Amino acid sequence: MPTVLIDADGCPVVDLTVRLCHIWGIPVLILCDTAHRIEREGAQTLVFDKGMDSVDFALVNRVCPGDIVVTQDYGLASMCLARRARVLNQNGLEYSADNIDALLEHRWQNKKLLRAGKHPKGPAKRTREQDEAFAKALAKLLAESTPL
């Protein structure tokens, strides 16, 4: 049985993920730093010191093949894919070998813009449709990952 690991710092779908996993009987591990203590009934929370990528490395060290990871961090997604996990972002996009390189390239281009003093537009306000797309994608992964 897989575990769902949530990179919870700044994650807008923690509650939705915990709710869906409870329905499926799938364990949930919430990983966050001391600045973002996120605890939910029905999930185990691990808290790590604030520090560059401390939560990311803790998550990668715990993920196993077949686990499901929820993150919006492309770098973390890439490392989890290498560990043979399934990885979703908060909008229901499943990261894969087919799309991760382009996403990492996009991230690198945005960092170049920031260093040049240009600030790309931030994300728009979260919509109900995004929550629905995430719920549908997570339910699909949970169904594929659990025995009948």
Secondary structure as the mmCIF struct_conf table of DSSP 4:
data_model
#
loop_
_struct_conf.conf_type_id
_struct_conf.id
_struct_conf.beg_label_comp_id
_struct_conf.beg_label_asym_id
_struct_conf.beg_label_seq_id
_struct_conf.end_label_comp_id
_struct_conf.end_label_asym_id
_struct_conf.end_label_seq_id
STRN STRN1 VAL A 4 ASP A 7
TURN_TY1_P TURN_TY1_P1 ASP A 9 GLY A 10
TURN_TY1_P TURN_TY1_P2 PRO A 12 VAL A 13
HELX_RH_AL_P HELX_RH_AL_P1 VAL A 14 TRP A 24
TURN_TY1_P TURN_TY1_P3 GLY A 25 GLY A 25
STRN STRN2 VAL A 28 ASP A 33
TURN_TY1_P TURN_TY1_P4 THR A 34 ALA A 35
BEND BEND1 HIS A 36 HIS A 36
TURN_TY1_P TURN_TY1_P5 GLU A 41 GLY A 42
BEND BEND2 ALA A 43 ALA A 43
STRN STRN3 GLN A 44 PHE A 48
BEND BEND3 LYS A 50 GLY A 51
TURN_TY1_P TURN_TY1_P6 MET A 52 ASP A 53
HELX_RH_AL_P HELX_RH_AL_P2 SER A 54 ARG A 62
TURN_TY1_P TURN_TY1_P7 PRO A 65 GLY A 66
STRN STRN4 ILE A 68 VAL A 70
BEND BEND4 GLN A 72 GLN A 72
HELX_RH_AL_P HELX_RH_AL_P3 TYR A 74 ALA A 82
TURN_TY1_P TURN_TY1_P8 ARG A 83 ARG A 84
STRN STRN5 ARG A 86 LEU A 88
TURN_TY1_P TURN_TY1_P9 GLN A 90 ASN A 91
BEND BEND5 GLY A 92 GLY A 92
HELX_LH_PP_P HELX_LH_PP_P1 LEU A 93 LEU A 93
STRN STRN6 GLU A 94 TYR A 95
TURN_TY1_P TURN_TY1_P10 ALA A 97 ASN A 99
HELX_RH_AL_P HELX_RH_AL_P4 ILE A 100 ARG A 115
TURN_TY1_P TURN_TY1_P11 ALA A 116 GLY A 117
HELX_LH_PP_P HELX_LH_PP_P2 PRO A 123 ARG A 126
HELX_RH_AL_P HELX_RH_AL_P5 ARG A 128 SER A 145
BEND BEND6 THR A 146 THR A 146
#
